[in-house]
Each structure stands twice: as C-alpha cells, then as structure tokens.
Amino acid sequence: MLKIETLYDSIIIKEKSYNALKGDKQKMEKTREKKKLKSLNSQSAITLIALVVTIIVLLILAGVTIAALSGPNGILTKANQARKDTLDAQNTENATLQGYEDAIDYTVNGIIKITGVDTKITDPEEAMPTGATVIEGDASEGIVIRDENGNEWVWVEVPRTAEVYPTAGIDLDVNDITDEQCDTIYEDLAKYTSAYREEGYEDTFYSTDQAGFADANAYSTAKNNMLRSVYKYGGFWIGRYEVGIENSYRSYGNDYYTEHPITETPVIKANAYPFNYVRCSQAQTLSQQLSTGGKTGSLMLGIQWDLTCKFLETKGGLTQAEIKGGDEIGSTNWGNYSNSSIMLVSGKYNSFPDKIDGNWLDVEPGTKNGTMLLTTGVSEDTKKMNIYDLAGSVWEWTLEYSSNNDAPCVRRGGCYSVTGFEYMASNHRVNDTTSCIYTIGFRTVLY
C-alpha cells in the first residue's frame, strides 16, 4: 500500500515538474515571439526611415537636376541658345556667301539681285516683264528694273497681309479671282489708303472720251485685271519717271483744245521732255504703247495713285502732311513747284514751256532759283523710293472718274507753276474730256 502511494506521489511530482517545464517553455517561446516582433517592428521602422530619407534625397537631386536643366543658366536654356547661335551663324554665313555670289554675278555677268523682300507677301521678281533686268535691287531704296525697250519701272509694294486685306483675306486663289472678289479687294485697298482718297472720285467708267475705253465692260475688265495682279504679286510696277519724249518737246502755244497729231514715241527715261498736250483718253492709248514683256501698260487707277502715296509713307519715310498737306509746307520739299528750292543736278529747264518759242536750257547744278519746267530726273530731291516727280513737275492723268459731269477727267499731284502746299502729291483736280495743255502729262503702270 505504501509503495502505491509513493508511486502515485512520484507521478504527481513528475507531472507538476513537467507542467512547470512546459509553462517555462511556453513563457520562453512567448518571450522569443515578443523579441522577434520587436525586432521586426524595429526593422520596419528602419526601412520606413530609409525610404523617407531616400525620397528626400531623390527630391533634392530632382530639384538640383531641374535647376541645372532649366532657368536662365540651365543646360536646356544654354543648349537652345547654342542651337540658335549656330543657326544665326549659319544664316549669316549663308547670307555672306550669297552676297559674294551676287557680287560675282554683278561683276562678271552684270546681274543685280533683288534683296530685302518677303516673297510671301510681295514678289516683284515674279511680276517682272519678260526681258527686263534689275538695275537697283535693294527694296529699302526702291527696286528698279529696265525693260527690253530701255524704259524704267519701280516696284510699289502692296503687301498681301491681313492689315491690307481684312475682308478679302490673304488666301484667295491668285489664279482664279472672281469679279466679286475683285470688288472686295478694291474695298479693302480703299480703306487701307483712306488718308489719300477724296469723296467724288472713283475708278469707274464714264465715257470713251474720259478714259479711252470702248465701254464700261472694257473698263471694268482692265480694272479687275489690275486688281488681280496687285493681289497676286503684292504690288505693281510704276513708271520711274513721268512719261516723256527723248528728243523733242510738244509746244503748241497756250491753245488748250486744238487737235495736234501725236507722232512722238513715249518713253520712261531720265532726261526726257514731259509728254504733254495730250487728252486723258490719248494718254491711255500712249500708255498701252508702253506694254512690254507680256505686261500691259496703262494709266494709273486712282487706287494705284493712293497706294503709291501709302507706299511712300510706309517705306519712303514721308509723313502724311508731306503727301497730302495739312501744314504750310506740304509737298514743297520733294516736288518741282514754284516755291520749291530743290537741288538740280543735270538736265534741261524751260521757264516758258507754254510758248512756242520757249527755250530749253541746260540747268546749272545747284538750288533751283525760279519757276521752271524740268526734264525728267533732274533733281534727286524729287526722288522717293526711286520714283521721280510724283509731286510737282506736271499734273498726271489717271483713270479716275470725277462726279463733276462737266469735268469727268481726273489729274493727280501738282505742277511746276503752283505751290507745294496748295497742290500736294495726293491732290485731285478735274478737267473736261477735251483738255489738252502743257501743264498736264501722265505716268504709266504695268500689270
């Protein structure tokens, strides 16, 4: 019996020991788990800190990189500037080389190139008559060509831009402009040149005696063809000088209306005698004789005279007051007027061109000191953008119609016998269809 109790006690003791050991083991495992969890938490915290630090470093590096790339001293800015400098240098070099080529062409072949034009808005080279050559090519001074007959013409730029054509636009099919579109083109040009226009004057047909056209349809056809050409090429050619006669002067006394046969050949050259004693319709016929190289010669439309005034304002440095008046000087300083003191270079003058026995004498170089009619191109003071005598010298017939039915023919500009502040370059005056006088000549354009 004692042995059984002893054995039982032994078993109980062992069981307690086992349970104690088991409990200790569990405690140890829980302790290890806590340590492990704590270690993991510690590692996670370290990893998160490292990530935050990495992000901060990357942001700093990104900021530094962006600063290095952009900004006034950044790599990209310097790279773009280097690219621009390279292109500018290349363009300068190309221009220099082209200049050398042009100089060689001029020296060896006598070829002068047109320079200083934007062919997207004005293209005188495309508008040149066949057989013509450029004799002055700098657009800033006035482009001049000489046709196959030796006559000289200047390019009047009318740029095909939105400023000039706000209604017609700049994208019309230049090879298929309708009559209706021509009307819109004309309206735009009239607005563009409004400073030089006057009420009561229009480019329209009145009679055959007025402008030399058979009927209104012939007039309108010529007018629209000129407008198409102005729009297509961005300008037109105007006679460098008033139309003249090379070797003689038409002097028939002070008889306005007597018929005089016209046998002289019209020219547009320096040192020619002004071609006067012609009616407006006769001047149109003579202008057609100056057609050349596939281009038609004609008197100027009124709008073309206005465009020439605008051209001299925008490109020639003249003020509106110098072109249309508004002060006590007007066009005096750049026209041959009775009150002008222009410098004379060479040529001839006549103090009494209305007299049959009026003599043409050689000018004395220096300041003009009297009232005198001059041959063409005598004074450089009358040259603006290479166009001579648009103000002063003789009045010039145009294709305009005056609303005064008793005097439907229109002359523009001024005259050597009047003052430059009374009769400015843009001035309008009227005459009847039979007027034929020594103070009225004409100028021709090409289209």
C-alpha positions in Angstrom: 0.0 0.0 0.0 2.8 2.4 0.9 4.5 1.7 -2.4 1.4 2.5 -4.4 1.1 5.9 -2.6 4.7 6.6 -3.1 4.5 5.8 -6.7 1.4 8.0 -7.0 3.2 10.8 -5.3 6.1 10.4 -7.6 3.9 10.5 -10.6 2.2 13.7 -9.3 5.5 15.3 -8.7 6.8 14.4 -12.2 3.5 15.7 -13.7 4.0 19.0 -11.8 7.6 19.2 -12.9 6.5 18.5 -16.5 3.8 21.2 -16.3 6.3 23.6 -14.8 8.8 22.8 -17.5 6.0 23.2 -20.1 5.0 26.5 -18.6 8.6 27.7 -18.6 8.9 26.6 -22.2 5.8 28.5 -23.2 7.0 31.6 -21.4 10.3 31.3 -23.2 8.5 31.0 -26.6 6.3 34.0 -25.8 9.4 35.9 -24.9 11.1 34.9 -28.1 8.0 35.9 -30.1 7.9 39.3 -28.4 11.6 39.8 -29.1 11.1 38.7 -32.7 8.1 41.0 -33.2 10.0 43.8 -31.6 12.9 43.1 -33.9 10.6 43.1 -36.9 9.0 46.4 -35.8 12.4 47.8 -35.4 13.5 46.7 -38.8 10.2 48.0 -40.4 10.9 51.4 -38.7 14.4 51.5 -40.0 13.1 50.5 -43.5 10.5 53.3 -43.4 13.0 55.8 -42.3 15.4 54.7 -45.0 12.6 55.1 -47.6 11.7 58.6 -46.4 15.4 59.6 -46.4 15.7 58.1 -49.9 12.7 60.1 -51.1 14.0 63.3 -49.6 17.4 62.6 -51.3 15.7 62.0 -54.6 13.6 65.1 -54.3 16.8 67.1 -53.6 18.5 65.5 -56.5 15.4 66.2 -58.7 15.4 69.8 -57.6 19.1 70.2 -58.4 18.6 68.5 -61.7 15.7 70.7 -62.7 17.6 73.8 -61.6 20.6 72.6 -63.7 18.4 71.9 -66.8 16.1 75.0 -66.7 16.4 78.6 -65.7 18.5 81.3 -67.5 21.7 79.4 -66.9 20.2 75.9 -67.3 21.6 73.2 -69.6 18.4 73.3 -71.7 18.5 77.1 -72.0 22.1 77.1 -72.9 21.6 74.2 -75.4 18.7 76.2 -77.1 20.8 79.3 -77.1 23.7 77.4 -78.6 21.4 76.0 -81.2 20.0 79.5 -82.0 23.6 80.9 -82.2 24.6 78.1 -84.5 21.6 78.7 -86.8 22.2 82.5 -86.7 25.8 82.0 -87.5 24.9 79.6 -90.3 22.3 82.1 -91.7 24.9 84.9 -91.5 27.4 82.8 -93.3 24.9 81.8 -96.0 24.0 85.5 -96.4 27.6 86.4 -96.7 28.3 83.7 -99.2 25.2 84.7 -101.2 26.5 88.3 -101.1 29.8 87.0 -102.6 27.9 85.1 -105.2 25.8 88.2 -106.0 28.9 90.4 -106.2 30.5 87.9 -108.6 27.3 87.8 -110.7 27.3 91.6 -110.8 31.0 91.9 -111.5 31.2 89.1 -114.1 27.7 89.0 -115.6 26.3 92.3 -114.7 23.4 90.7 -112.7 21.8 92.5 -109.8 19.7 90.5 -107.3 16.5 91.7 -105.6 17.0 91.8 -101.8 15.0 92.8 -98.8 11.6 91.4 -99.8 9.4 88.8 -98.1 8.2 86.8 -101.1 5.2 85.5 -99.1 3.6 89.0 -99.2 5.3 90.7 -102.2 7.1 89.2 -105.2 8.5 91.7 -107.7 10.7 89.1 -109.4 7.6 87.0 -110.3 5.9 90.2 -111.6 8.8 91.2 -113.9 8.1 91.5 -117.6 10.0 89.2 -119.8 13.3 90.6 -121.0 13.6 93.1 -118.1 16.7 93.4 -115.9 17.1 94.6 -112.4 19.2 97.8 -112.2 18.6 98.6 -108.5 17.7 95.6 -106.3 17.6 96.9 -102.7 13.9 97.0 -101.6 14.7 99.6 -98.9 15.7 102.1 -101.5 13.2 101.1 -104.2 13.5 98.2 -106.7 14.1 99.4 -110.3 14.0 97.4 -113.5 14.8 98.3 -117.1 12.6 96.7 -119.7 13.8 95.5 -123.1 12.9 98.9 -124.6 15.1 100.8 -122.0 12.2 102.1 -120.0 12.5 102.1 -116.2 10.0 100.9 -113.7 9.8 100.9 -109.8 8.1 98.3 -107.7 5.3 99.7 -105.5 4.8 97.2 -102.7 1.2 96.4 -101.7 1.8 93.6 -99.2 -0.7 90.7 -99.2 -1.3 90.8 -95.4 -4.3 90.8 -93.1 -3.8 94.5 -92.5 -4.2 95.4 -96.1 -6.9 92.8 -96.9 -9.0 92.4 -93.7 -12.2 91.4 -95.6 -10.8 89.6 -98.8 -8.2 87.8 -96.7 -4.8 86.6 -97.9 -5.7 83.1 -99.1 -7.6 83.7 -102.3 -6.7 81.5 -105.3 -4.5 84.0 -107.1 -5.1 82.3 -110.4 -8.9 82.4 -110.1 -10.0 85.6 -108.5 -13.7 86.4 -109.4 -15.1 89.8 -110.2 -16.9 89.8 -106.9 -13.7 89.1 -105.1 -12.1 92.0 -107.0 -14.8 94.3 -105.6 -13.8 93.2 -102.1 -10.1 93.6 -102.8 -10.9 97.2 -104.0 -12.9 98.0 -100.9 -10.0 96.8 -98.7 -7.5 98.8 -100.6 -9.7 101.9 -100.4 -9.8 101.5 -96.6 -6.1 100.9 -96.5 -5.4 104.2 -98.4 -8.3 106.2 -97.0 -6.0 109.1 -95.9 -5.3 109.9 -99.6 -8.8 109.5 -101.0 -11.4 112.2 -101.6 -15.1 112.0 -102.0 -16.4 112.4 -105.5 -13.6 110.4 -107.2 -14.0 106.7 -108.2 -12.4 104.2 -110.5 -15.3 103.8 -112.8 -16.3 104.3 -116.4 -18.0 107.5 -117.7 -17.3 107.7 -121.4 -14.8 106.7 -124.1 -13.6 110.3 -124.2 -13.0 110.2 -120.5 -10.6 107.2 -120.3 -10.2 105.8 -123.8 -12.1 102.5 -123.1 -14.8 101.4 -125.6 -17.4 100.8 -122.9 -18.0 100.1 -119.2 -17.3 96.4 -119.6 -13.8 97.1 -121.1 -13.0 99.5 -118.3 -14.1 97.0 -115.6 -12.2 94.2 -117.2 -9.0 96.2 -117.2 -9.6 97.4 -113.7 -10.2 93.9 -112.3 -7.2 92.5 -114.1 -5.0 95.2 -112.5 -6.5 94.4 -109.1 -5.9 90.7 -109.6 -2.3 91.4 -110.4 -1.8 93.7 -107.4 -3.2 91.0 -105.1 -1.3 88.1 -106.7 2.1 89.7 -106.8 1.8 92.0 -103.8 2.3 95.2 -105.7 2.7 96.7 -109.2 5.3 98.4 -111.4 5.1 102.2 -111.8 7.0 104.4 -114.3 10.1 105.6 -112.6 9.6 109.0 -114.4 6.7 110.7 -115.9 6.2 109.6 -119.5 8.4 111.7 -121.7 9.8 112.3 -125.2 13.5 111.7 -125.8 14.4 114.3 -128.4 11.7 116.9 -128.7 9.1 118.9 -126.8 5.4 119.3 -127.8 5.0 123.0 -127.8 1.8 124.4 -129.4 1.3 127.6 -127.5 -1.4 128.2 -125.0 -4.2 126.6 -127.0 -6.0 124.1 -124.8 -8.3 122.4 -127.3 -6.7 122.4 -130.7 -6.1 118.9 -132.1 -2.4 118.1 -132.5 -1.4 114.8 -134.1 0.7 112.6 -131.8 3.7 111.2 -133.6 6.2 111.0 -130.8 7.3 107.8 -129.1 6.6 107.7 -125.3 9.5 106.7 -123.1 10.1 106.4 -119.3 13.7 107.5 -119.1 15.8 110.2 -117.5 16.4 113.5 -119.3 13.2 113.2 -121.3 10.8 116.1 -122.1 7.5 115.7 -120.3 4.9 114.3 -122.7 2.1 116.9 -122.5 -0.6 118.4 -124.8 -2.5 115.1 -124.6 -6.1 114.4 -123.5 -6.8 111.8 -120.9 -8.0 109.3 -123.4 -4.9 109.9 -125.6 -2.7 109.3 -122.6 -4.3 105.9 -122.0 -3.6 105.0 -125.7 0.1 106.1 -125.3 0.4 104.2 -122.0 -0.7 101.0 -123.8 2.2 101.5 -126.3 4.5 101.1 -123.3 3.3 97.5 -122.7 6.3 95.2 -122.5 7.4 91.6 -121.8 3.9 90.2 -121.5 2.7 93.0 -119.2 0.0 95.6 -120.2 0.8 99.3 -119.9 -2.0 101.6 -118.6 -2.7 104.9 -116.9 -2.9 104.5 -113.2 -6.2 103.7 -111.4 -6.9 106.2 -108.7 -6.4 103.5 -106.2 -3.0 102.8 -107.5 -2.1 106.5 -107.1 -3.3 106.2 -103.5 -1.3 103.0 -103.0 1.8 104.8 -104.2 1.2 107.5 -101.7 0.8 104.9 -99.0 4.0 103.1 -100.1 5.9 106.4 -99.9 4.5 106.8 -96.4 5.3 103.3 -95.1 8.5 102.7 -96.9 9.8 106.1 -98.1 9.7 107.9 -94.8 7.3 110.7 -95.9 4.7 111.9 -93.5 1.0 112.2 -94.4 1.4 116.0 -94.2 4.2 115.9 -96.8 2.0 113.8 -99.1 -1.5 115.3 -98.6 -0.8 118.6 -96.9 -2.1 119.9 -93.6 0.7 122.4 -92.9 2.4 125.4 -94.7 4.9 123.2 -96.4 3.0 120.2 -97.9 4.9 118.5 -100.7 7.1 121.6 -101.4 10.4 120.0 -100.4 10.2 116.9 -102.6 8.5 118.3 -105.7 9.2 120.8 -108.5 6.9 123.7 -107.5 7.1 127.4 -108.0 8.0 127.8 -104.3 10.4 124.8 -104.0 14.2 125.1 -103.5 15.2 121.7 -104.8 18.8 120.9 -105.8 19.3 120.5 -109.6 21.9 118.1 -110.9 21.8 117.9 -114.7 19.3 118.2 -117.4 17.3 121.0 -119.0 14.7 123.5 -118.0 12.2 125.8 -119.6 10.8 128.9 -117.9 8.1 129.4 -120.6 7.0 126.0 -121.8 3.6 127.4 -122.8 5.3 129.5 -125.5 6.1 128.2 -129.0 9.5 130.0 -128.7 10.1 128.9 -125.2 13.7 127.7 -124.9 15.1 124.6 -123.2 18.4 125.4 -121.5 20.9 123.4 -119.6 20.4 123.6 -115.8 23.1 124.9 -113.6 23.9 122.5 -110.8 22.7 123.9 -107.5 19.5 125.3 -106.0 16.6 126.0 -108.3 16.0 129.7 -108.3 12.9 130.2 -110.4 9.7 128.7 -111.8 10.7 126.2 -114.5 9.5 123.0 -116.1 12.3 120.4 -115.9 13.2 117.3 -117.9 12.8 114.0 -116.1 15.1 113.1 -113.2 16.8 116.5 -112.9 16.7 116.6 -109.1 17.4 113.9 -106.6 15.3 115.8 -104.2 12.2 114.8 -106.1 13.1 111.1 -105.9 11.4 109.0 -103.2 11.9 105.2 -103.2 13.4 105.7 -106.7 10.2 107.3 -108.1 10.8 110.8 -109.5 8.4 113.7 -109.7 5.2 112.2 -108.2 4.8 115.6 -106.6 5.2 118.7 -108.7 6.6 118.9 -112.3 3.3 118.3 -114.3 -0.1 117.0 -113.3 -0.7 113.5 -114.3 -3.8 111.9 -115.8 -5.4 108.9 -114.1 -8.3 106.5 -114.9 -10.4 108.0 -112.2 -13.8 109.5 -112.8 -15.0 112.8 -111.2 -18.6 113.1 -110.2 -18.5 116.5 -111.9 -20.0 115.5 -115.2 -18.8 118.7 -116.9 -15.2 117.7 -115.9 -15.1 113.9 -115.5 -11.3 113.5 -116.1 -9.0 113.5 -113.1 -5.4 114.6 -112.7 -3.3 114.0 -109.7 -0.3 115.6 -108.0 1.0 119.1 -108.5 2.6 121.2 -111.1 5.8 123.3 -111.5 3.8 126.5 -111.8 1.9 126.2 -108.5 2.9 125.9 -104.8 3.5 122.7 -102.9 1.2 123.4 -100.0 -1.8 124.1 -102.3 -1.3 121.2 -104.7 0.2 118.3 -102.9 1.2 114.8 -104.2 -2.2 113.2 -103.4 -4.2 116.1 -104.7 -7.2 115.7 -107.1 -8.1 118.1 -109.8 -10.6 117.8 -112.7 -10.8 118.7 -116.4 -13.2 118.0 -119.2 -12.6 115.4 -121.8 -11.0 117.8 -124.4 -8.5 119.3 -122.1 -5.0 119.3 -123.7 -2.5 121.6 -122.0 1.2 122.0 -121.3 0.9 121.5 -117.5 -0.7 118.0 -117.7 1.2 114.9 -118.5 0.9 111.3 -117.4 2.5 108.3 -115.8 2.1 104.6 -116.7 1.9 101.4 -114.7 2.3 97.7 -115.7 0.0 94.8 -114.9 
